[in-house]
Amino acid sequence: MDWHTTFLDAAGATSDPAYPSDGQSLLDVCTGDRAAFERTVFWRLRTKPQDAARMGKWKYLRDGDVENLFDLIADPGEAVDLKSKEASAFEKIREEYKKWESTMLAR
């Protein structure tokens, strides 16, 4: 999503208003005019019921009916589910995902 928006920005173009991009241009980061920055990223797979969000070190993953929270800094292999231990972080990223999902077209 970000690369699509970045390429459009580099070409001096914009996305079709009928199909707006939810990506963010990274052109200023690529040219060195802006430092790298963190942002929340959401995605979902249509080939199987899987939804995810990345917020800082946290990754929310819903795979079918199972929801997980992973700390990708401490656990890049996603082996330890922290949704119970880190309930407030889990609820925060889960709610942000739900807000984003409500703006997307139906599956």
Biotite code that builds the C-alpha atoms (Angstrom):
import biotite.structure as struc

atoms = struc.array([
    struc.Atom([0.000, 0.000, 0.000], chain_id="A", res_id=1, res_name="MET", atom_name="CA", element="C"),
    struc.Atom([2.757, 2.434, 0.912], chain_id="A", res_id=2, res_name="ASP", atom_name="CA", element="C"),
    struc.Atom([4.832, 1.588, -2.151], chain_id="A", res_id=3, res_name="TRP", atom_name="CA", element="C"),
    struc.Atom([1.855, 2.179, -4.435], chain_id="A", res_id=4, res_name="HIS", atom_name="CA", element="C"),
    struc.Atom([1.328, 5.620, -2.902], chain_id="A", res_id=5, res_name="THR", atom_name="CA", element="C"),
    struc.Atom([5.081, 6.337, -2.964], chain_id="A", res_id=6, res_name="THR", atom_name="CA", element="C"),
    struc.Atom([5.367, 5.472, -6.663], chain_id="A", res_id=7, res_name="PHE", atom_name="CA", element="C"),
    struc.Atom([2.400, 7.701, -7.475], chain_id="A", res_id=8, res_name="LEU", atom_name="CA", element="C"),
    struc.Atom([3.998, 10.523, -5.466], chain_id="A", res_id=9, res_name="ASP", atom_name="CA", element="C"),
    struc.Atom([7.349, 10.073, -7.256], chain_id="A", res_id=10, res_name="ALA", atom_name="CA", element="C"),
    struc.Atom([5.568, 10.275, -10.610], chain_id="A", res_id=11, res_name="ALA", atom_name="CA", element="C"),
    struc.Atom([3.627, 13.380, -9.563], chain_id="A", res_id=12, res_name="GLY", atom_name="CA", element="C"),
    struc.Atom([0.363, 11.475, -9.878], chain_id="A", res_id=13, res_name="ALA", atom_name="CA", element="C"),
    struc.Atom([-2.521, 10.812, -7.508], chain_id="A", res_id=14, res_name="THR", atom_name="CA", element="C"),
    struc.Atom([-4.737, 7.807, -7.026], chain_id="A", res_id=15, res_name="SER", atom_name="CA", element="C"),
    struc.Atom([-8.153, 7.640, -8.630], chain_id="A", res_id=16, res_name="ASP", atom_name="CA", element="C"),
    struc.Atom([-10.650, 9.229, -6.184], chain_id="A", res_id=17, res_name="PRO", atom_name="CA", element="C"),
    struc.Atom([-12.993, 6.304, -6.833], chain_id="A", res_id=18, res_name="ALA", atom_name="CA", element="C"),
    struc.Atom([-10.283, 3.981, -5.463], chain_id="A", res_id=19, res_name="TYR", atom_name="CA", element="C"),
    struc.Atom([-8.367, 5.951, -2.837], chain_id="A", res_id=20, res_name="PRO", atom_name="CA", element="C"),
    struc.Atom([-5.142, 4.474, -1.508], chain_id="A", res_id=21, res_name="SER", atom_name="CA", element="C"),
    struc.Atom([-4.827, 3.941, 2.208], chain_id="A", res_id=22, res_name="ASP", atom_name="CA", element="C"),
    struc.Atom([-1.041, 3.869, 1.886], chain_id="A", res_id=23, res_name="GLY", atom_name="CA", element="C"),
    struc.Atom([1.280, 6.663, 2.924], chain_id="A", res_id=24, res_name="GLN", atom_name="CA", element="C"),
    struc.Atom([3.993, 8.039, 0.672], chain_id="A", res_id=25, res_name="SER", atom_name="CA", element="C"),
    struc.Atom([7.512, 7.165, 1.774], chain_id="A", res_id=26, res_name="LEU", atom_name="CA", element="C"),
    struc.Atom([9.157, 9.354, -0.853], chain_id="A", res_id=27, res_name="LEU", atom_name="CA", element="C"),
    struc.Atom([10.543, 11.819, 1.703], chain_id="A", res_id=28, res_name="ASP", atom_name="CA", element="C"),
    struc.Atom([12.013, 8.920, 3.685], chain_id="A", res_id=29, res_name="VAL", atom_name="CA", element="C"),
    struc.Atom([13.576, 7.437, 0.534], chain_id="A", res_id=30, res_name="CYS", atom_name="CA", element="C"),
    struc.Atom([15.158, 10.763, -0.432], chain_id="A", res_id=31, res_name="THR", atom_name="CA", element="C"),
    struc.Atom([16.421, 11.427, 3.102], chain_id="A", res_id=32, res_name="GLY", atom_name="CA", element="C"),
    struc.Atom([14.202, 14.476, 3.611], chain_id="A", res_id=33, res_name="ASP", atom_name="CA", element="C"),
    struc.Atom([12.387, 12.771, 6.490], chain_id="A", res_id=34, res_name="ARG", atom_name="CA", element="C"),
    struc.Atom([13.431, 10.252, 9.119], chain_id="A", res_id=35, res_name="ALA", atom_name="CA", element="C"),
    struc.Atom([11.819, 6.826, 9.160], chain_id="A", res_id=36, res_name="ALA", atom_name="CA", element="C"),
    struc.Atom([8.655, 6.791, 11.243], chain_id="A", res_id=37, res_name="PHE", atom_name="CA", element="C"),
    struc.Atom([6.352, 4.321, 12.924], chain_id="A", res_id=38, res_name="GLU", atom_name="CA", element="C"),
    struc.Atom([2.723, 3.933, 12.031], chain_id="A", res_id=39, res_name="ARG", atom_name="CA", element="C"),
    struc.Atom([-0.019, 1.401, 12.485], chain_id="A", res_id=40, res_name="THR", atom_name="CA", element="C"),
    struc.Atom([-0.567, -0.921, 9.536], chain_id="A", res_id=41, res_name="VAL", atom_name="CA", element="C"),
    struc.Atom([-3.626, -3.105, 8.945], chain_id="A", res_id=42, res_name="PHE", atom_name="CA", element="C"),
    struc.Atom([-4.170, -5.943, 6.491], chain_id="A", res_id=43, res_name="TRP", atom_name="CA", element="C"),
    struc.Atom([-6.355, -8.930, 5.799], chain_id="A", res_id=44, res_name="ARG", atom_name="CA", element="C"),
    struc.Atom([-6.214, -11.950, 3.551], chain_id="A", res_id=45, res_name="LEU", atom_name="CA", element="C"),
    struc.Atom([-9.139, -12.819, 1.367], chain_id="A", res_id=46, res_name="ARG", atom_name="CA", element="C"),
    struc.Atom([-7.872, -16.320, 0.540], chain_id="A", res_id=47, res_name="THR", atom_name="CA", element="C"),
    struc.Atom([-8.514, -17.408, 4.112], chain_id="A", res_id=48, res_name="LYS", atom_name="CA", element="C"),
    struc.Atom([-10.139, -15.633, 7.046], chain_id="A", res_id=49, res_name="PRO", atom_name="CA", element="C"),
    struc.Atom([-7.081, -13.904, 8.478], chain_id="A", res_id=50, res_name="GLN", atom_name="CA", element="C"),
    struc.Atom([-6.796, -10.326, 9.724], chain_id="A", res_id=51, res_name="ASP", atom_name="CA", element="C"),
    struc.Atom([-3.862, -8.494, 11.266], chain_id="A", res_id=52, res_name="ALA", atom_name="CA", element="C"),
    struc.Atom([-2.529, -5.193, 12.546], chain_id="A", res_id=53, res_name="ALA", atom_name="CA", element="C"),
    struc.Atom([0.937, -3.983, 13.476], chain_id="A", res_id=54, res_name="ARG", atom_name="CA", element="C"),
    struc.Atom([1.242, -1.191, 16.042], chain_id="A", res_id=55, res_name="MET", atom_name="CA", element="C"),
    struc.Atom([4.763, -0.543, 17.270], chain_id="A", res_id=56, res_name="GLY", atom_name="CA", element="C"),
    struc.Atom([6.086, -3.802, 18.682], chain_id="A", res_id=57, res_name="LYS", atom_name="CA", element="C"),
    struc.Atom([2.628, -5.385, 18.800], chain_id="A", res_id=58, res_name="TRP", atom_name="CA", element="C"),
    struc.Atom([0.993, -7.591, 16.186], chain_id="A", res_id=59, res_name="LYS", atom_name="CA", element="C"),
    struc.Atom([-2.675, -8.486, 16.400], chain_id="A", res_id=60, res_name="TYR", atom_name="CA", element="C"),
    struc.Atom([-3.631, -11.605, 14.457], chain_id="A", res_id=61, res_name="LEU", atom_name="CA", element="C"),
    struc.Atom([-7.067, -13.120, 13.975], chain_id="A", res_id=62, res_name="ARG", atom_name="CA", element="C"),
    struc.Atom([-6.819, -16.445, 12.185], chain_id="A", res_id=63, res_name="ASP", atom_name="CA", element="C"),
    struc.Atom([-10.328, -17.816, 11.774], chain_id="A", res_id=64, res_name="GLY", atom_name="CA", element="C"),
    struc.Atom([-11.877, -17.620, 15.256], chain_id="A", res_id=65, res_name="ASP", atom_name="CA", element="C"),
    struc.Atom([-8.542, -17.457, 17.104], chain_id="A", res_id=66, res_name="VAL", atom_name="CA", element="C"),
    struc.Atom([-7.126, -14.078, 18.146], chain_id="A", res_id=67, res_name="GLU", atom_name="CA", element="C"),
    struc.Atom([-3.537, -13.504, 19.256], chain_id="A", res_id=68, res_name="ASN", atom_name="CA", element="C"),
    struc.Atom([-1.238, -10.720, 20.355], chain_id="A", res_id=69, res_name="LEU", atom_name="CA", element="C"),
    struc.Atom([2.495, -10.980, 19.749], chain_id="A", res_id=70, res_name="PHE", atom_name="CA", element="C"),
    struc.Atom([5.452, -8.820, 20.795], chain_id="A", res_id=71, res_name="ASP", atom_name="CA", element="C"),
    struc.Atom([7.488, -8.870, 17.575], chain_id="A", res_id=72, res_name="LEU", atom_name="CA", element="C"),
    struc.Atom([10.575, -7.358, 19.223], chain_id="A", res_id=73, res_name="ILE", atom_name="CA", element="C"),
    struc.Atom([10.842, -10.039, 21.923], chain_id="A", res_id=74, res_name="ALA", atom_name="CA", element="C"),
    struc.Atom([9.239, -12.818, 19.858], chain_id="A", res_id=75, res_name="ASP", atom_name="CA", element="C"),
    struc.Atom([9.743, -12.353, 16.084], chain_id="A", res_id=76, res_name="PRO", atom_name="CA", element="C"),
    struc.Atom([8.684, -15.971, 15.481], chain_id="A", res_id=77, res_name="GLY", atom_name="CA", element="C"),
    struc.Atom([5.249, -15.288, 17.006], chain_id="A", res_id=78, res_name="GLU", atom_name="CA", element="C"),
    struc.Atom([5.476, -18.248, 19.398], chain_id="A", res_id=79, res_name="ALA", atom_name="CA", element="C"),
    struc.Atom([4.011, -16.665, 22.560], chain_id="A", res_id=80, res_name="VAL", atom_name="CA", element="C"),
    struc.Atom([0.453, -15.314, 22.603], chain_id="A", res_id=81, res_name="ASP", atom_name="CA", element="C"),
    struc.Atom([0.256, -12.360, 25.024], chain_id="A", res_id=82, res_name="LEU", atom_name="CA", element="C"),
    struc.Atom([-3.431, -11.429, 24.663], chain_id="A", res_id=83, res_name="LYS", atom_name="CA", element="C"),
    struc.Atom([-4.223, -12.410, 28.280], chain_id="A", res_id=84, res_name="SER", atom_name="CA", element="C"),
    struc.Atom([-1.012, -11.084, 29.838], chain_id="A", res_id=85, res_name="LYS", atom_name="CA", element="C"),
    struc.Atom([-1.160, -7.780, 27.903], chain_id="A", res_id=86, res_name="GLU", atom_name="CA", element="C"),
    struc.Atom([-4.947, -7.337, 27.824], chain_id="A", res_id=87, res_name="ALA", atom_name="CA", element="C"),
    struc.Atom([-4.914, -3.542, 27.489], chain_id="A", res_id=88, res_name="SER", atom_name="CA", element="C"),
    struc.Atom([-2.523, -3.629, 24.512], chain_id="A", res_id=89, res_name="ALA", atom_name="CA", element="C"),
    struc.Atom([-4.625, -6.419, 22.969], chain_id="A", res_id=90, res_name="PHE", atom_name="CA", element="C"),
    struc.Atom([-7.870, -4.454, 23.322], chain_id="A", res_id=91, res_name="GLU", atom_name="CA", element="C"),
    struc.Atom([-6.297, -1.256, 21.981], chain_id="A", res_id=92, res_name="LYS", atom_name="CA", element="C"),
    struc.Atom([-4.895, -2.800, 18.791], chain_id="A", res_id=93, res_name="ILE", atom_name="CA", element="C"),
    struc.Atom([-8.009, -4.941, 18.319], chain_id="A", res_id=94, res_name="ARG", atom_name="CA", element="C"),
    struc.Atom([-10.265, -1.859, 18.513], chain_id="A", res_id=95, res_name="GLU", atom_name="CA", element="C"),
    struc.Atom([-8.035, 0.036, 16.067], chain_id="A", res_id=96, res_name="GLU", atom_name="CA", element="C"),
    struc.Atom([-8.274, -2.908, 13.689], chain_id="A", res_id=97, res_name="TYR", atom_name="CA", element="C"),
    struc.Atom([-12.091, -2.925, 13.991], chain_id="A", res_id=98, res_name="LYS", atom_name="CA", element="C"),
    struc.Atom([-12.229, 0.814, 13.201], chain_id="A", res_id=99, res_name="LYS", atom_name="CA", element="C"),
    struc.Atom([-10.079, 0.300, 10.108], chain_id="A", res_id=100, res_name="TRP", atom_name="CA", element="C"),
    struc.Atom([-12.043, -2.757, 9.013], chain_id="A", res_id=101, res_name="GLU", atom_name="CA", element="C"),
    struc.Atom([-15.303, -0.807, 9.212], chain_id="A", res_id=102, res_name="SER", atom_name="CA", element="C"),
    struc.Atom([-13.970, 1.485, 6.457], chain_id="A", res_id=103, res_name="THR", atom_name="CA", element="C"),
    struc.Atom([-13.092, -1.375, 4.096], chain_id="A", res_id=104, res_name="MET", atom_name="CA", element="C"),
    struc.Atom([-15.306, -2.997, 1.486], chain_id="A", res_id=105, res_name="LEU", atom_name="CA", element="C"),
    struc.Atom([-16.977, -6.227, 2.540], chain_id="A", res_id=106, res_name="ALA", atom_name="CA", element="C"),
    struc.Atom([-15.096, -9.457, 1.901], chain_id="A", res_id=107, res_name="ARG", atom_name="CA", element="C"),
])
